[in-house]
Amino acid sequence: MTTISEGLLPGCITNFSTTLEILLLDSNKIYGSIPVGIGKFINLQRLEIWNNRWSGTIPAAIAELQNLGILGLQRYRFSGNIPPSIGNLKILFKLSLTYNLLEGNIPSTLGHLSSLLIALDVSVNKVTGSLHIEVRKLKNLEILDVSRNMFSHLRHQGAFKIFKSFIAECKALRNIRHRNLIKVLTACLGVDYQGNDFKALVYEFIHNRSPEKWLYPISKEDETYERPRNLNLLRRLNIAIDVASALNYLHHDCQPVTAHCDLKPSNVLLDDDMTARVGDFGLARFLPPTQYGVGNEVSTIGDVYSYGILLLELMIREKPSDIMFEGDMNLHKFAKMALPNHVKDIVDSILLNDDEKLVVRGDQKQTQAKINVIIECVISMVRIGVACSMESPQDRMKMTNVVHELQSIKNTLLGPKNLATCKEI
């Protein structure tokens, strides 16, 4: 480690060994410019020379420091543009250029730092223009501060405080891992065509679309009109278990506790194996553990209600907004009134009327027993949907119990005597 306290930085500093790994010259009274020969320290991992009396421009030679992880050049009077060559520092994870006189655009090459960069601070400068789309790809950022500059699209100084909060939320979402949740890859911050601030989450691509596309016909006005594809009973049960497992994880096993707040069939996607994955966390809320059991539990209970409606949609194949649900009638009441004896009359006929596939080798008594098992499973699933969508939050099921009961239904459906049949249903 090398320390120099004040005065003009001697040119002989470049004679130090190329094995130098840390150079700290911060908070002194050093003046002059950074020697161009700084680039020879190819093993330098940390360069912090902030809060001095430097002048001039940031030398492009800094880009030769390929092992640099921390670059602190804040609180100088550096002028000119931010060197685009800084984008060549592939393992840089912290870059601070705040409180200088830097101008011009933030170079798009900073987008090359996306693999490791967690902190980017260029606040309090004279930077103009807007953020390049490449810079918005900095997917691991925890801190982004470009406030108090001259960006053309920022209408107030607090805009990027909102962006920083958004990035922090995205980081929390990216750390949530479960087989039934869609991975959040990164976040995009920008401006739309009207000049308004724009924020978006980027998810992994899921091939088989949402259950909504499988359940309901696409409007004929849509150029991509297709017939709805059938979801058999076992697939719908698996979807129900997958979504319940995702919510159970968010509510009980995730840190921080998370309420999705926008669960519906269109926010669930099916992957290549037809595994259901919950996505679209745009309205999700993180609940502090100290408050989760007090007032915020209502947020997760709201997810339980939404899940109940989703399960009833899966079974009945009717949207809650359908014209048949007018006045006091809704999907919950419609299903509750049918329990238990009239469930067969309201569920999707596909679940019960696949007679050819129900015919198995054996006597009629055996076939009827299999049909009875299927009917009981359907009734049990509708009953869970009703229990989750009760009007009073206190009367709704816990997601842990939902997962357990649905798994029991699946075990019944796929019991030794029913396995061969139900795989075809």
N, C-alpha and C positions, 0 to 999 in steps of 0.2 A: 504494500500500500504506500502511496506517495502523497504528501501534503505540502502545499506551498501557500503562504499566508497572504502576501500583498505585493504590490508593485507590478511592473510589466512582466508578463510571462516570457521567460527567456526562450530563445529558439532552441537552446540545447536540450530542452525537454524532450525533443524528438530523438535524442540520443539514448534515451532509456531503453532497456531491454525489450525486445518484441514479445517477451513472455509476460509483460505487464498485464494484469487481469482487472485491476480496479484503480480508477483515477478519480479522486474526490477533491475538488477545488471549490466547493460551494461556500457561500457566506464569507467571502473575503473582500479585499479591495484590489483585486487584480483587474488591470485594464489592458487595452490593446485588442488584438484579434486572435482567434484560434489559429494556431499554426497549421498550414496546409499539410505538414508532415504527420499530423495526427493519425492519418490513415495507415501508418506503418505498424500500429499496435494491433496486429491482427488477432491477438488473443484477448483483447479487452472485452470484458463482459459487462462492466458497469462504468458509465461515464456521467458524472454529475458535477457540473461546473456552473451551477446556477447562483443567482444573487451576487453578482460581481459587477464590474463596470466595463464589460466587453462592448465592442462596437463592430461595425462591419456586417458581413453576411455569414450565414452558416455555410462552412465549406462543404462542397460536394464530396470531399475525400472521406467524410464520416461514413459514407456508404461502403467503404472498404473494410469497415469493422464488422465482419460477418458473424462474429461471436457475441455481438453486443445484445444484451437483454434489457438493460435500462439506459435510457438516454434522457437526461435532465438538463435542458437548456433554458429554463424559465428565469424570469426576472432579470433580463439583460436589456440591451437596447439594440438587439439584432434587427436589421432591416432587410429589405429585399424579399424574395420569394422563398417559400419552403422548398428545399431541394427535392425534386422528384426522385433523386437517387436514394433517398431514405427508404423508399419502398423496396429496396434490395436487401434490407436487413431482415432476413427471413425468420430469425428467432427472437426478434424484438417483442417484448411483452408490455413495456411501459414507455410512453413517449410524452414528454411535457415540454411545450413551447410557449406557455402562457406568459403574459406580461412582457411582450416585446413590441416591435414595430413592424412585424411581418405583414406583408400585403400579397395581393394576387389571390388566386384560387387555392384551395386545398388540393394538392396534386392527386390525380386519380390513381397514381401508382401506390398510394397508401393502402389501397385495396389488396395489394399483394401480401400485406401483413396479417391477413385474416386468420391464419392458423393459430397464432399465439397471442396476438395483441389483446390485452384486457383493459388498458387505460390509454385514452387519447385526449389530451388537453391542449387546445390551441386558443383558449379564451383570452380576451383582453389583447387583441391585436388589431390589425386593419385589414383582415382577410375579407375578400369580397366574393361575389358570385353566389354559388350554391354548392351543396354537397354532391359530388359526382356519384353516379350509381355504383361505381366500383367501391367507393368508400363505405357505402351503405351495406356492403357485404362483410363487414368486420363482425363476424358472427359470434365471437367470444367476448366482445366488449362488455365490461361491467361499468366503466366510466367513459362517458363521451361528453365533453364540454367544449362547445364552440361559441359560447355566449359572449356578449360585448364585443362583437365584430361588426362587419358591415354587410352581412348577408342580405341579399335583396328580398328574400321571401320570408324573413322572420319579422313579424310585426311587433314583437315585444321581447324583452330580455328573458322572460321566464319560459319561452318556448322550449328551450333545450333542457330546462329542468324537467319538463314533462317528458321529453324524449329520454332523458337519463332514467327517469322512473320507469318508463316503458321498457327500456333495455334491461333494467334490474328484474322486472317481472318476467321478461322473456328468458333470462338466465335461469330463474327459478323453474319455469316451465320446461326448459331444456334438461334440467336435472331430474325431472320426473320420468321414471322408467317403469313401464308395465307392458306386458305383451298385448293388452287390449286397449292401449292408448296410442294414438298416432304421434310419432316423434315430431317435436318442433325443431326444425333445423336451424332457423335463424330468423331475424327480424329485419324489416326494411323501413327506413325512415326517409321521407321525401316530401315532394310537393306534387299535387295533382295538376291537371291541365288548367284549373281555375286559380292556381296559386295558393290553394289551401294546404295546410299541413296534412301529411298522409302517413299512416302507420299500418303495417301489415305483418302478420306472422306467416312464415313459410314452412309448410309441412312436407313430409315425405309423400311421394305419389302412391296412391292406393288404387289398384287396377279395377276392381269389380263394382265400383260405385257404391251408392248407399242403399239400405233396405227400402227406402222410399221409392227408388227407381225400380225396384223389383216388385213392389206391392201395387203401385198405382200406374195406370196408363199415362203416357206422355201426351200432352195436348196435340191434337192433329194440326194445329197451326205451327207447331214446331217442325222444322225441316228434318229433324232427326227422329221423327216419330217411330216408335217401335212398340210392339206388343209387350205387355208386362211379362216378366219371366216368373216362373213359379218358385216359391220357397216352400219346400215340404215341411212337415211337422218337426222332424229332427233338426233341420237347419234353423228353423225359427226358435226352437228350444236352445240350440247352441248360441244363437245370437243373443237371446235373453240372458243366458249365463255369462257370456262374454261381457256384455254391457254392465250387468250387475257386478261382476268381478272388478271392472274398471272403477265403478263408483265406490265400491267397498274399499278399494285401495286409496282412492282420493280422500275419502271421508275418515278412514281409520288407520291406515298404514303409511300415509304420505306425510312428509315434513317439508313445508308447512301443510297443515290440513287445507284441502282445496275443495271449493264448491264450484261445479261446472257452470251452473246458472243458465244453460241454454241447451239442455238435452232434448233431442228430437230425432226422428229417423234420418233426416237429411244431414245431421251432424255425426252420423255413424257411417263408417265405410267398411267394405268387405274386401279382404285381401285375396291373394291368389288361392289360398286354402279355405276361403269363405269364413275366416276368423273375423269377428267383428272388432273394429277398432274405433274408439271414441275420439273425436277431434273437435276442432273449432273452439278454442279456449279464449276467444275474444272477450267474453263476458265473465270469465272465471275470476274468482275471488279467493285470496289467501287468508286464512283465518288463524290469528295468533293463538297458540295453545292456551294461554291464560284467559282468553275470551271465548274459546270454542264452546265450553260447556255452559256459558252464561246466556248471551244474547245472540251470538252468531250461529248457533246450531240451527236456527231457522233457515239459514241459507242452504245447508246440506239437506234439510228436510224438504226443501223445495225441489232438490234434485230427485228425491224419492218420489214425489208426486209426478214429476215429469217422466220418471222411469215407468211408473204405473200406467200412464197414458200411452207411452211407447209400447209397452207390452200388450195392452189392449188393442192397439193398432195392428200389431203383428198378428194377433189372433183373429180379430174381427175384419180386418182389412177395410176399415172406414176411418177417415180423417176426423179429428175432433171438430173441424170447421165445416163438416158436411152439412148440407141443407136439412138433413133429417134431424139434426140436433138443434131444434129451435125452442124458444121459451125456456122452461125449466129443465128440459131434457138435455143431457150431455152424454158423452161416451161412457163416463163412469156409471151414471145412473142406468144407462141402457144395459150395460153388462151386469150390474148388480141385480137388476130386476129379473135377468134371465137365469141367475144362479138358483139351484144347480140343474133343475130339470129341463130348462129350455136353452141351455148353452149351445146344444147342437143346432138350434134354429138360427143362431146369430153369428156363429164363427164362420170363417172362410170355408166354403164347401170343399175346397181342395184338401183340407185337413182330414175330412171324414169320408169323402166320396170316391176315393181311389180304389174302387172295388176289385179291379183286376189284380192289383198288387197285394191285396189282402187275402187272395185265394192261395192257400198253401196246401201242401200234401197233408192229408189227415181228414178226420171227420168234421162235420159241421160244428160240433161242439167246441172243438179246438179253435176253429176259425172265429167263432163268435166270442170266445174268451179273449182272443187277441184284439178284436174290435172293441171289446169292453175296456181293455187296458188303455187303448188309445183314447177312448172317450173320457175315461177318468183322468188321464194326463192333461187333456185339453181343458177339462173343467178346473183342474188344480191350477193351471197356468192363468186362466181367467180370474180365478179367485185371488191369486197373488196380485194381479194387475189392479183389481178392485181394492185390495187391502193397502196397496201402496198409494193409491190416489184418493184416499179418504179425505173429506173436507177438513177435518180437524187434524192438524199436524201431529198431535199426540197419539192419534189412532193409527198412524202409518207404520208400516213394518220397517225394521232396521235392515240395511243392505246386507249385513252379515247373515241375517236369517233368510233373506231372499236367496242369496247364493246357495245356502245349505238346502233349502226346500227345492229349488230348481234342480240341483244336483241329484236329490232324491228322486225327483220325477224322472230325470234322465235314466237313473239306475233302474227304475221300474220299467220304463219304456224299452230299455236295452237289456232286460233280464235274459237269462239263458234261453227261456222259451220264446222270447220275442225278438231276439237279436237279428236273426236272419230276415224277418219280416220288416222290422222298423228301419233297417238300413235302406230299404227300397221305398219307404214312404216319403 
